[in-house]
Amino acid sequence: MNPSQSQVREWHNVTLSRFEDEIQPLNQPAVMRGLVSDWPVVEAGKKGPQEVTDFIKSLDDGSPVYTIIGSPHIAGGFSYDDGFNGVNFERRQTRLSSTLDFLLSQRNKPQSPAISVQAAAVNKVLPGFTDDHSMPLLDSHVPPTMWLGNEALVAPHFDINFNFAAVVAGRRRFTLYPPEQVANLYVGPMLNSPGGVPTSLVDIRDPDLERYPRFQKAMAASQEAVLEPGDVIYIPTPWWHGVESMDSLNILINYWWGGLSDNNVSPNTSLMHSMLSISELDTATREAWKHLFDYFVFHTSGNPKEHLPDDLRDIITRLSPEQRKQVFAYLKSRL
C-alpha cells in the first residue's frame, strides 16, 4: 500500500439492518469480511483453482460470454490504445469453460496474455447458481454478474449504481477515490472508454507523476483494500475504483443496485447531455447556468419546492405517471 493511502474500513458480522443503519449512511466504501464465506463456490475457491474451475464448469450451460484479451506487453493493464482511438485489447465472445481451461493451462507461465471475462450474466450463463448463492444484503431480484481472469488491472472508473463485489477465488486489490478527486484522475475520452464509463489514464500500479502530477493528490485521498475469497466490498456511486486481480485465477461476483432516482434516469446520461449543452458556453454563461443547477438540481442554494403546495405535481416537486411520460417524450423530441 502507498504510504499516503488509508485502509478501507472493515466490518464483520454484517446484517441487513446493520448495513442500512450503520454502513450505508456513511457514503464510504466498506469491506465486509467473510460475508459470503458460506457460498459453495467460495469453499471451492479456497481449495484451489482446479476445484473452483470444476465447480463453475458443472453449471456452465455453454452460453458465450464477453471476454477481453490483451497481449503480454500490456502487463495486464486494460486501457486505451496509444492514440485514444480505441482500446489496447481485443473483444471476443468465448465459452466460459474453455476460457477457464485456458487460464489453468497458463498458470505460472511467463508472457501469458491478460484475459478477463467481464459482466457475464450469471442467471443466463450459470443457471441454478443463485439457488445456493444468495446475497444476504439484497433482494433476490437483483441479478449477479461474474468477472474472472488472470492477473490484470482495470483502471479507476465509477459505476452509476451502488456496487456489492464479492470475491470468490483469488485476491483482488481495490483502490478507491472519492468523487471530488475527479480532476486529479486524468480521465480519458468517453466515447472510446475501455468499460463504457469515464476511465482514468493513470496506471495506478506505477503512476507517472511527471505526466500526471495532480494524481498525487488523488493518492493522498485514496483508500485501499485487499479482498480474500468470501469478502465483499461496498462501493457507493460515484466513487472511483481501480481493481487489480492479483492471482493466476481470480473470480468475482458483483451486484449493481440502487443509486438512481424513481425516474430511473442515469446521472451519467445527464452528465453527458450537460457537457454537450453547457461546457462549451462562455465563462459568464456557464457560471449563470451553474446557479440554476445549484438551485434546481443540487439544492445547495435552497429548496426549490418549499414554497409550493405539497400536493402539486410538477417536475420541481413530484411528477405523476402521466406527466413523467410527457416529460420523457418532450426530452426525447429535443435530443
C-alpha beads as a LAMMPS data file, in Angstrom:
LAMMPS data file: protein, C-alpha beads

335 atoms
334 bonds

1 atom types
1 bond types

-500.0 500.0 xlo xhi
-500.0 500.0 ylo yhi
-500.0 500.0 zlo zhi

Masses

1 110.0

Atoms # bond

1 1 1 0.000 0.000 0.000
2 1 1 1.170 3.519 -0.771
3 1 1 2.090 5.309 2.487
4 1 1 -0.344 8.125 1.634
5 1 1 -3.307 5.756 1.319
6 1 1 -5.671 4.756 4.082
7 1 1 -7.329 1.396 4.504
8 1 1 -10.988 0.915 3.639
9 1 1 -12.898 0.477 6.885
10 1 1 -13.587 -3.180 7.671
11 1 1 -16.787 -4.603 9.128
12 1 1 -17.562 -8.052 10.498
13 1 1 -20.799 -9.963 11.084
14 1 1 -22.766 -7.560 8.885
15 1 1 -26.532 -7.965 8.757
16 1 1 -29.008 -6.142 6.535
17 1 1 -30.112 -3.868 9.363
18 1 1 -26.524 -3.088 10.298
19 1 1 -25.681 -2.259 6.688
20 1 1 -28.689 0.032 6.306
21 1 1 -28.309 1.717 9.714
22 1 1 -24.529 1.947 10.148
23 1 1 -22.675 1.446 6.873
24 1 1 -24.706 2.938 4.039
25 1 1 -25.351 6.336 5.712
26 1 1 -21.582 6.958 5.837
27 1 1 -21.405 7.034 1.998
28 1 1 -17.951 5.471 2.247
29 1 1 -16.543 2.218 0.845
30 1 1 -16.770 -0.682 3.265
31 1 1 -15.178 -4.123 3.348
32 1 1 -17.439 -6.759 4.859
33 1 1 -15.167 -9.623 5.794
34 1 1 -16.488 -13.136 5.298
35 1 1 -19.981 -12.015 4.299
36 1 1 -20.371 -14.798 1.702
37 1 1 -17.821 -17.261 3.049
38 1 1 -20.527 -19.929 3.208
39 1 1 -21.108 -19.882 -0.556
40 1 1 -20.280 -23.288 -2.094
41 1 1 -18.295 -21.620 -4.880
42 1 1 -16.205 -19.762 -2.289
43 1 1 -15.486 -23.011 -0.475
44 1 1 -14.356 -24.471 -3.811
45 1 1 -12.249 -21.376 -4.487
46 1 1 -10.441 -21.755 -1.176
47 1 1 -9.468 -25.301 -2.108
48 1 1 -7.734 -24.211 -5.290
49 1 1 -8.042 -23.124 -8.941
50 1 1 -8.865 -26.601 -10.241
51 1 1 -11.629 -27.138 -7.707
52 1 1 -13.376 -23.838 -8.373
53 1 1 -12.977 -24.336 -12.118
54 1 1 -14.643 -27.738 -11.878
55 1 1 -17.453 -26.228 -9.784
56 1 1 -18.227 -23.487 -12.287
57 1 1 -17.916 -25.797 -15.291
58 1 1 -20.511 -28.088 -13.717
59 1 1 -23.061 -25.245 -14.001
60 1 1 -21.954 -23.764 -17.345
61 1 1 -24.677 -24.001 -19.998
62 1 1 -22.312 -23.118 -22.845
63 1 1 -23.619 -19.604 -23.475
64 1 1 -20.991 -17.239 -24.937
65 1 1 -19.508 -14.645 -22.599
66 1 1 -17.925 -11.264 -23.336
67 1 1 -14.164 -11.617 -22.953
68 1 1 -11.293 -9.166 -23.377
69 1 1 -7.780 -10.346 -24.237
70 1 1 -4.617 -8.276 -24.083
71 1 1 -1.183 -9.206 -25.366
72 1 1 1.565 -9.794 -22.787
73 1 1 3.141 -6.394 -23.459
74 1 1 0.263 -4.514 -21.750
75 1 1 1.182 -6.319 -18.492
76 1 1 -2.486 -6.808 -17.667
77 1 1 -3.261 -3.096 -17.892
78 1 1 -6.517 -2.907 -19.869
79 1 1 -6.796 0.667 -21.121
80 1 1 -6.980 2.924 -24.180
81 1 1 -4.695 2.470 -27.142
82 1 1 -1.850 4.940 -27.610
83 1 1 -3.872 7.302 -29.799
84 1 1 -7.076 7.200 -27.678
85 1 1 -8.966 5.967 -30.734
86 1 1 -9.816 2.619 -29.212
87 1 1 -8.521 0.164 -26.631
88 1 1 -5.355 -1.885 -26.179
89 1 1 -7.119 -5.260 -26.130
90 1 1 -9.321 -7.480 -28.278
91 1 1 -13.003 -8.175 -27.628
92 1 1 -14.337 -11.678 -28.192
93 1 1 -17.231 -13.980 -27.370
94 1 1 -15.891 -17.134 -25.736
95 1 1 -17.168 -20.213 -23.940
96 1 1 -16.724 -19.925 -20.195
97 1 1 -15.497 -23.489 -19.653
98 1 1 -12.936 -23.163 -22.458
99 1 1 -11.666 -19.884 -21.024
100 1 1 -11.293 -21.434 -17.577
101 1 1 -9.357 -24.368 -19.027
102 1 1 -7.058 -21.993 -20.893
103 1 1 -6.450 -19.909 -17.762
104 1 1 -5.461 -23.040 -15.854
105 1 1 -3.075 -24.044 -18.644
106 1 1 -1.381 -20.622 -18.463
107 1 1 -0.779 -20.621 -14.708
108 1 1 2.799 -19.627 -13.792
109 1 1 3.764 -19.250 -17.451
110 1 1 5.701 -16.089 -18.306
111 1 1 4.400 -13.799 -21.032
112 1 1 0.811 -15.021 -20.813
113 1 1 -1.940 -12.901 -22.351
114 1 1 -4.195 -10.950 -19.994
115 1 1 -7.710 -12.403 -20.078
116 1 1 -10.873 -11.153 -18.429
117 1 1 -14.451 -12.373 -18.736
118 1 1 -16.498 -9.286 -17.930
119 1 1 -20.025 -8.800 -16.595
120 1 1 -21.260 -12.273 -17.508
121 1 1 -24.943 -12.621 -16.640
122 1 1 -24.828 -15.353 -14.001
123 1 1 -28.501 -16.278 -14.301
124 1 1 -28.016 -16.977 -18.008
125 1 1 -24.545 -18.496 -18.051
126 1 1 -24.740 -20.493 -14.809
127 1 1 -28.395 -21.471 -14.394
128 1 1 -29.081 -22.663 -10.878
129 1 1 -26.151 -20.758 -9.353
130 1 1 -28.348 -18.412 -7.344
131 1 1 -30.200 -21.336 -5.736
132 1 1 -27.250 -21.820 -3.370
133 1 1 -25.633 -18.377 -3.594
134 1 1 -27.773 -15.553 -2.258
135 1 1 -26.525 -12.076 -1.400
136 1 1 -27.753 -11.571 2.187
137 1 1 -28.000 -7.787 1.827
138 1 1 -30.164 -7.703 -1.307
139 1 1 -33.495 -8.911 -2.612
140 1 1 -33.226 -11.924 -4.895
141 1 1 -34.429 -9.928 -7.925
142 1 1 -31.081 -8.086 -8.187
143 1 1 -29.142 -10.109 -10.792
144 1 1 -25.491 -11.068 -10.201
145 1 1 -22.741 -10.675 -12.774
146 1 1 -19.431 -12.537 -12.906
147 1 1 -15.897 -11.395 -13.665
148 1 1 -12.983 -13.793 -13.984
149 1 1 -9.497 -13.860 -15.401
150 1 1 -5.811 -13.823 -14.565
151 1 1 -3.545 -11.028 -13.318
152 1 1 -4.857 -7.723 -14.654
153 1 1 -5.742 -4.160 -13.749
154 1 1 -8.971 -2.322 -14.502
155 1 1 -8.205 1.401 -14.324
156 1 1 -10.150 3.713 -11.980
157 1 1 -13.729 4.288 -13.137
158 1 1 -17.098 4.782 -11.486
159 1 1 -20.415 2.933 -11.538
160 1 1 -23.815 4.580 -11.902
161 1 1 -25.262 2.197 -9.289
162 1 1 -24.208 1.082 -5.841
163 1 1 -21.991 -1.981 -6.045
164 1 1 -21.527 -5.088 -3.912
165 1 1 -18.496 -7.025 -5.171
166 1 1 -17.864 -10.480 -3.698
167 1 1 -14.514 -12.191 -4.205
168 1 1 -14.961 -15.892 -4.960
169 1 1 -11.442 -17.030 -5.853
170 1 1 -8.038 -15.379 -5.821
171 1 1 -7.381 -11.941 -4.363
172 1 1 -8.380 -8.506 -5.592
173 1 1 -6.947 -5.153 -4.621
174 1 1 -9.420 -2.282 -4.702
175 1 1 -8.124 1.284 -4.752
176 1 1 -10.874 3.860 -4.298
177 1 1 -11.019 7.607 -4.793
178 1 1 -13.764 9.983 -3.602
179 1 1 -15.868 11.622 -6.334
180 1 1 -14.297 15.023 -5.634
181 1 1 -10.932 13.692 -6.876
182 1 1 -12.139 13.578 -10.492
183 1 1 -9.905 16.497 -11.530
184 1 1 -6.837 14.637 -10.247
185 1 1 -7.533 11.331 -12.018
186 1 1 -6.841 12.445 -15.615
187 1 1 -9.953 10.981 -17.191
188 1 1 -9.708 9.745 -20.766
189 1 1 -12.211 10.184 -23.610
190 1 1 -15.721 8.875 -23.001
191 1 1 -16.646 7.513 -26.425
192 1 1 -13.751 5.042 -26.589
193 1 1 -13.632 4.234 -22.897
194 1 1 -12.477 0.656 -22.170
195 1 1 -15.514 -0.039 -19.992
196 1 1 -18.106 2.359 -21.360
197 1 1 -17.775 4.847 -18.492
198 1 1 -15.209 7.613 -17.828
199 1 1 -11.866 5.956 -17.058
200 1 1 -8.582 7.240 -15.647
201 1 1 -5.456 7.231 -17.809
202 1 1 -3.154 6.620 -14.839
203 1 1 -1.565 3.231 -14.246
204 1 1 -2.118 3.176 -10.507
205 1 1 0.454 0.387 -10.048
206 1 1 3.256 2.692 -11.208
207 1 1 1.882 6.215 -11.724
208 1 1 3.841 8.592 -13.937
209 1 1 3.742 11.672 -11.709
210 1 1 5.674 13.780 -14.211
211 1 1 2.931 13.253 -16.763
212 1 1 0.077 13.202 -14.213
213 1 1 1.291 15.383 -11.301
214 1 1 -2.143 16.026 -9.767
215 1 1 -2.607 12.294 -9.276
216 1 1 -0.502 12.632 -6.127
217 1 1 -3.477 14.437 -4.549
218 1 1 -5.773 11.601 -5.559
219 1 1 -3.412 9.078 -3.978
220 1 1 -3.415 11.045 -0.726
221 1 1 -7.228 10.888 -0.646
222 1 1 -7.494 7.246 -1.714
223 1 1 -8.462 4.130 0.237
224 1 1 -7.243 0.602 -0.405
225 1 1 -8.345 -2.908 0.460
226 1 1 -7.243 -6.412 -0.496
227 1 1 -10.139 -8.876 -0.516
228 1 1 -9.870 -12.621 0.021
229 1 1 -12.452 -15.252 -1.012
230 1 1 -15.698 -14.687 0.900
231 1 1 -15.130 -10.963 1.399
232 1 1 -17.472 -8.324 -0.059
233 1 1 -16.798 -4.653 -0.721
234 1 1 -19.496 -1.993 -0.860
235 1 1 -18.756 0.822 -3.326
236 1 1 -21.108 3.814 -3.278
237 1 1 -21.798 5.612 -6.541
238 1 1 -19.956 7.511 -7.982
239 1 1 -16.776 6.584 -6.104
240 1 1 -13.896 5.888 -8.483
241 1 1 -12.266 2.482 -8.122
242 1 1 -9.383 0.646 -9.736
243 1 1 -9.394 -3.145 -9.409
244 1 1 -6.298 -5.317 -9.601
245 1 1 -6.646 -9.091 -9.957
246 1 1 -3.648 -10.481 -8.120
247 1 1 -3.572 -14.218 -8.905
248 1 1 -3.488 -16.550 -11.898
249 1 1 -7.214 -17.240 -11.471
250 1 1 -9.495 -14.614 -9.986
251 1 1 -13.288 -14.809 -9.830
252 1 1 -15.672 -12.136 -8.588
253 1 1 -19.458 -11.882 -8.396
254 1 1 -20.966 -8.415 -8.206
255 1 1 -24.384 -6.811 -7.861
256 1 1 -25.337 -3.356 -9.143
257 1 1 -28.351 -1.885 -7.415
258 1 1 -29.942 1.438 -6.476
259 1 1 -28.257 4.797 -6.855
260 1 1 -30.904 6.090 -9.264
261 1 1 -33.990 8.215 -8.714
262 1 1 -37.521 6.888 -9.103
263 1 1 -37.354 8.089 -12.721
264 1 1 -34.558 5.540 -13.299
265 1 1 -32.536 8.052 -15.313
266 1 1 -28.784 7.535 -15.240
267 1 1 -26.941 10.559 -13.836
268 1 1 -24.157 9.733 -16.293
269 1 1 -26.606 10.302 -19.156
270 1 1 -27.496 13.678 -17.676
271 1 1 -23.791 14.457 -17.278
272 1 1 -23.070 13.729 -20.937
273 1 1 -26.029 15.809 -22.089
274 1 1 -24.949 18.713 -19.877
275 1 1 -21.437 18.518 -21.280
276 1 1 -22.873 18.862 -24.781
277 1 1 -25.190 21.723 -23.896
278 1 1 -23.199 23.758 -21.382
279 1 1 -19.467 23.009 -21.260
280 1 1 -18.621 25.000 -24.422
281 1 1 -20.538 28.130 -23.448
282 1 1 -18.559 31.208 -22.477
283 1 1 -17.464 31.506 -18.855
284 1 1 -20.097 34.013 -17.775
285 1 1 -22.938 31.979 -19.275
286 1 1 -21.667 28.752 -17.716
287 1 1 -21.495 30.473 -14.350
288 1 1 -25.050 31.707 -14.747
289 1 1 -26.303 28.198 -15.504
290 1 1 -24.319 26.900 -12.535
291 1 1 -26.595 28.920 -10.241
292 1 1 -29.650 27.260 -11.763
293 1 1 -28.135 23.791 -11.401
294 1 1 -27.151 24.518 -7.800
295 1 1 -30.720 25.532 -7.029
296 1 1 -32.846 23.107 -9.051
297 1 1 -30.582 20.026 -9.138
298 1 1 -28.169 20.092 -6.203
299 1 1 -30.306 22.138 -3.767
300 1 1 -27.203 23.884 -2.447
301 1 1 -28.814 27.323 -2.502
302 1 1 -32.242 26.442 -1.148
303 1 1 -35.133 24.036 -1.603
304 1 1 -36.929 24.867 -4.867
305 1 1 -40.197 23.275 -3.764
306 1 1 -40.521 24.672 -0.245
307 1 1 -42.851 27.500 -1.320
308 1 1 -45.084 25.241 -3.453
309 1 1 -48.139 23.218 -2.339
310 1 1 -47.310 19.721 -1.095
311 1 1 -49.774 18.071 -3.473
312 1 1 -48.598 19.913 -6.582
313 1 1 -47.453 17.601 -9.366
314 1 1 -44.597 19.138 -11.300
315 1 1 -41.007 18.399 -12.268
316 1 1 -39.908 20.610 -9.364
317 1 1 -41.946 18.597 -6.872
318 1 1 -43.034 15.130 -7.970
319 1 1 -44.394 14.036 -11.330
320 1 1 -47.496 11.973 -11.856
321 1 1 -47.032 8.878 -14.076
322 1 1 -48.714 10.664 -16.977
323 1 1 -46.560 13.761 -16.530
324 1 1 -43.451 11.585 -16.431
325 1 1 -44.359 10.141 -19.829
326 1 1 -44.934 13.647 -21.191
327 1 1 -41.605 14.947 -19.888
328 1 1 -39.682 11.998 -21.310
329 1 1 -41.436 12.412 -24.654
330 1 1 -40.519 16.101 -24.639
331 1 1 -36.881 15.381 -23.849
332 1 1 -36.710 12.685 -26.484
333 1 1 -38.066 15.095 -29.083
334 1 1 -35.293 17.575 -28.224
335 1 1 -32.372 15.149 -28.394

Bonds

1 1 1 2
2 1 2 3
3 1 3 4
4 1 4 5
5 1 5 6
6 1 6 7
7 1 7 8
8 1 8 9
9 1 9 10
10 1 10 11
11 1 11 12
12 1 12 13
13 1 13 14
14 1 14 15
15 1 15 16
16 1 16 17
17 1 17 18
18 1 18 19
19 1 19 20
20 1 20 21
21 1 21 22
22 1 22 23
23 1 23 24
24 1 24 25
25 1 25 26
26 1 26 27
27 1 27 28
28 1 28 29
29 1 29 30
30 1 30 31
31 1 31 32
32 1 32 33
33 1 33 34
34 1 34 35
35 1 35 36
36 1 36 37
37 1 37 38
38 1 38 39
39 1 39 40
40 1 40 41
41 1 41 42
42 1 42 43
43 1 43 44
44 1 44 45
45 1 45 46
46 1 46 47
47 1 47 48
48 1 48 49
49 1 49 50
50 1 50 51
51 1 51 52
52 1 52 53
53 1 53 54
54 1 54 55
55 1 55 56
56 1 56 57
57 1 57 58
58 1 58 59
59 1 59 60
60 1 60 61
61 1 61 62
62 1 62 63
63 1 63 64
64 1 64 65
65 1 65 66
66 1 66 67
67 1 67 68
68 1 68 69
69 1 69 70
70 1 70 71
71 1 71 72
72 1 72 73
73 1 73 74
74 1 74 75
75 1 75 76
76 1 76 77
77 1 77 78
78 1 78 79
79 1 79 80
80 1 80 81
81 1 81 82
82 1 82 83
83 1 83 84
84 1 84 85
85 1 85 86
86 1 86 87
87 1 87 88
88 1 88 89
89 1 89 90
90 1 90 91
91 1 91 92
92 1 92 93
93 1 93 94
94 1 94 95
95 1 95 96
96 1 96 97
97 1 97 98
98 1 98 99
99 1 99 100
100 1 100 101
101 1 101 102
102 1 102 103
103 1 103 104
104 1 104 105
105 1 105 106
106 1 106 107
107 1 107 108
108 1 108 109
109 1 109 110
110 1 110 111
111 1 111 112
112 1 112 113
113 1 113 114
114 1 114 115
115 1 115 116
116 1 116 117
117 1 117 118
118 1 118 119
119 1 119 120
120 1 120 121
121 1 121 122
122 1 122 123
123 1 123 124
124 1 124 125
125 1 125 126
126 1 126 127
127 1 127 128
128 1 128 129
129 1 129 130
130 1 130 131
131 1 131 132
132 1 132 133
133 1 133 134
134 1 134 135
135 1 135 136
136 1 136 137
137 1 137 138
138 1 138 139
139 1 139 140
140 1 140 141
141 1 141 142
142 1 142 143
143 1 143 144
144 1 144 145
145 1 145 146
146 1 146 147
147 1 147 148
148 1 148 149
149 1 149 150
150 1 150 151
151 1 151 152
152 1 152 153
153 1 153 154
154 1 154 155
155 1 155 156
156 1 156 157
157 1 157 158
158 1 158 159
159 1 159 160
160 1 160 161
161 1 161 162
162 1 162 163
163 1 163 164
164 1 164 165
165 1 165 166
166 1 166 167
167 1 167 168
168 1 168 169
169 1 169 170
170 1 170 171
171 1 171 172
172 1 172 173
173 1 173 174
174 1 174 175
175 1 175 176
176 1 176 177
177 1 177 178
178 1 178 179
179 1 179 180
180 1 180 181
181 1 181 182
182 1 182 183
183 1 183 184
184 1 184 185
185 1 185 186
186 1 186 187
187 1 187 188
188 1 188 189
189 1 189 190
190 1 190 191
191 1 191 192
192 1 192 193
193 1 193 194
194 1 194 195
195 1 195 196
196 1 196 197
197 1 197 198
198 1 198 199
199 1 199 200
200 1 200 201
201 1 201 202
202 1 202 203
203 1 203 204
204 1 204 205
205 1 205 206
206 1 206 207
207 1 207 208
208 1 208 209
209 1 209 210
210 1 210 211
211 1 211 212
212 1 212 213
213 1 213 214
214 1 214 215
215 1 215 216
216 1 216 217
217 1 217 218
218 1 218 219
219 1 219 220
220 1 220 221
221 1 221 222
222 1 222 223
223 1 223 224
224 1 224 225
225 1 225 226
226 1 226 227
227 1 227 228
228 1 228 229
229 1 229 230
230 1 230 231
231 1 231 232
232 1 232 233
233 1 233 234
234 1 234 235
235 1 235 236
236 1 236 237
237 1 237 238
238 1 238 239
239 1 239 240
240 1 240 241
241 1 241 242
242 1 242 243
243 1 243 244
244 1 244 245
245 1 245 246
246 1 246 247
247 1 247 248
248 1 248 249
249 1 249 250
250 1 250 251
251 1 251 252
252 1 252 253
253 1 253 254
254 1 254 255
255 1 255 256
256 1 256 257
257 1 257 258
258 1 258 259
259 1 259 260
260 1 260 261
261 1 261 262
262 1 262 263
263 1 263 264
264 1 264 265
265 1 265 266
266 1 266 267
267 1 267 268
268 1 268 269
269 1 269 270
270 1 270 271
271 1 271 272
272 1 272 273
273 1 273 274
274 1 274 275
275 1 275 276
276 1 276 277
277 1 277 278
278 1 278 279
279 1 279 280
280 1 280 281
281 1 281 282
282 1 282 283
283 1 283 284
284 1 284 285
285 1 285 286
286 1 286 287
287 1 287 288
288 1 288 289
289 1 289 290
290 1 290 291
291 1 291 292
292 1 292 293
293 1 293 294
294 1 294 295
295 1 295 296
296 1 296 297
297 1 297 298
298 1 298 299
299 1 299 300
300 1 300 301
301 1 301 302
302 1 302 303
303 1 303 304
304 1 304 305
305 1 305 306
306 1 306 307
307 1 307 308
308 1 308 309
309 1 309 310
310 1 310 311
311 1 311 312
312 1 312 313
313 1 313 314
314 1 314 315
315 1 315 316
316 1 316 317
317 1 317 318
318 1 318 319
319 1 319 320
320 1 320 321
321 1 321 322
322 1 322 323
323 1 323 324
324 1 324 325
325 1 325 326
326 1 326 327
327 1 327 328
328 1 328 329
329 1 329 330
330 1 330 331
331 1 331 332
332 1 332 333
333 1 333 334
334 1 334 335
